[in-house]
């Protein structure tokens, strides 16, 4: 299986969104953290590690906001995604 191409512009934007979200979370700004972290999957839906890190921070942000159930709902809506990109750039998922 060949590595899927990466969009460098989307990767930079996703990294910036992740850093913004994590910084907002550290500052206690749950609303800003959620907004930034939710962008990561939209920008780079196949980047497993980056999305995994964003989801963990997103769960903390929703918990900080007093709405952990919302994170679980968010995660359930996206649980059908397949074809994650692994660290070496290959794709994995239900279609392997």
Buried (B, 14 or more C-beta within 10 A) or exposed (E): EEEEEEEEEBBEBBBBBBEBBBEBBEEEBBEBBBBBBBBBBEBBBBBBEBBEBBBEBBBBBBBBBEBEEBBEEBEEEEEEBEBBBBEEEEBBEEEE
